[in-house]
Amino acid sequence: MQKMYGWVREVVPESPADRAGLQPGDLIRTINGHLIRDLVDSRFYVADEDLTIGFERQLNAHEVNINKSYDENLGVLFGEEPAPFIRQCANKCVFCFIKGLPERFAPQPGLAHGMRSSLYIKDDDYRYSFLFGNFITLTNLKEHDWQRLDEQKLTPLYVSVHTTDPDLRRKMVDGPRAGDIIEHIQRLGSMHITCHTQLVLCPPINDGPHLDRSIRDLAALRPIVESISVVPVGLTKYNNMIKTGDLPPLRHYTPEEAEAIIEQVEVHQRHFEAENPDDYPFVYLSDEWYYLTGRNFPPAKHYGSYAQIENGVGMTRYLIEQWARTKRKLPTSMPEPRKVTLVTSTMAQPVIEELAADMRMIEGLEVQVLPVVNQFFGAEVTVAGLLCGQDVLAALEQNEDLGNLVLLPRVMLDNEGVRFLDDMSIEEFKGRLPVRAEFVRNAQETIEAIRSLVDTRTYVGKTL
């Protein structure tokens, strides 16, 4: 069957859609005569106050008129992906994440089902950039895509620039129109669309003078460009030292090189601050640089609205601030001796140890921090989001006393929260542990889990 968007999974009770008689299973085809292709269309066209909804029910065509206030939600939850077909990437970026994965169907130790299949989707879709902050290259846009961007004002977008040098970008991105990045961003600006940008640095390919040029060129495009994030290349044992064309082999940054990058970027930050002391730095360093060098993280005000937090910019500072505000909700004591194990990545261990120190102030609670070394992708991969279930499970099974509760970062799992990168399900994972395990997103959920040790009958407001 042809993939279509618009299958109604749920209708919110007492919503405009419910009052109009829409039902789960209906297929919404049009809104005010406009074909609904994806989530972007549905959000855009449903904003009107007077709606004519064309839909199918059991293959019969129907139409219903709905009146609602401008800011009122229609009340329809759709049942499929945000878009039936995701726009694939046609580029061959030297540091592409997929190059850091094992071959899709090649047998690997401990991979009974292979890697999670969604990892091998190379997306470069402006709709996902608008909806979820995915970074795109702007190299695959056809004229009808530009027209849709203009019509629907999909702003802001998140753009992978890497370098503004046209020749170097052609080599690094190796895709159609890769050298036209400045013109593409200017065209976005002509449509009143802004963007957040990133520079993924590969030593010594696009750092040094290239980094200075990129920051200056993008700064000249303000306010079209709202921010720049500077991120170190992420490599696994599968693509470390890979060589592409006449570019140097890919490798990790050393702590000394990371220090130089921080100092180089801070020069630009001080310049922007001098221009406008009340504004934010405009160019930001991702958290990895501070972890790699052992430097302190900038204060919360440095990150403003945390516009690039999903890109690892300010994520640690946000956690620290969130913990400082909510740790007062920790219990003062346990009714009987309890023990909790905090699983983390090797990179985040110092920060998690700080949180654990506060937890150890609880009378009767023992806390251990368990950093997991990434065996699957290589020990130099130190972020929690790239830990596989098999490595985490092996580390836990080697520990003789996990206590009463194991807490793990939710970022290890997919969007639905059901599978690790190596396709291990959380049911299988939890089933192999002798104690309760919970995945937490933030400080609040961590504290709720700790509080559940006081009263084991409840957890996060639900009866166990």
Summary of the structure (lengths in Angstrom):
residues: 464
radius of gyration: 24.4
end to end distance: 41.6
largest distance: 67.3
contacts: 1437
relative contact order: 0.07
helix: 34%
strand: 21%
